[in-house]
Amino acid sequence: MAVYEDLTVKRIRLTSLTVDQINDLPIPKNGDVCFCNNESTSDRVLVTYDETAGAWIVVETGASIG
């Protein structure tokens, strides 16, 4: 069962990680979220771990990261 929490925060500052740093995270869990930068384009995106696919997925496109 998912756990939901209402937050009143208006801004969250996240550290952008590279694809290699995210892929090196130990034992990702389904639904984990990271802020990722694409080294080739400098774009920054949110990614979430999809346990079924076994990959980090870009939230807005649904494509897996490199």
N, C-alpha and C positions, 0 to 999 in steps of 0.2 A: 504494500500500500504506500502510495506517495505521501510525503509529508510536505505540507504547504505552510508558509509563514508570511504574513503580511508585514511588509517593512515600510517605514515612513521615511526612509533615506531618499534624498533627492538626487544624490550623486554617489557613485561608487568608483573608486580609482583602482584599476586593475593593471598589473604588470604584464606587458606583452611578452610572450614566450615564443621562441622559434619552433619550427616543426620538430627539429631534433630534440629540443628540450621537452616538448610535450610527449613525443614518442618514448622518451627515457623515463617518464613518470612510472613509479612502481605500482603495479596492480590497479589500473583504472577501473572504476565501477560504472555500471550503466547509469547514464544521466549526469556524470561529472561534466563540468563546464570549464573551459579555459579561454583566455584571450590570446589569440595567435597572430603572429605576423608572417607574411609570406616574403621570404628573403628576396625573391626575384622581382616582385612588384612593390614591396613595402606596404601592401594593403594589410589592414588589420581586420580580423573577423572573430566572431565567437564560434567556438567548436564545442561539440558535445560528444561524449563517448557513447557509441551504440554497441552494446554487448552482443547483439545478434549479428551485426556485421563485423564485429571485432576490429572496429576502426573509429578514429575521431572523425566526425562529420561536421562540415561547415553548416552552421545553422540556417543561413538564408538560402543556400543553394542545394543542400542535401548531398553534396559531393564530398568524398573523403579527402583528407589532406595528404600531401606528398609523403 
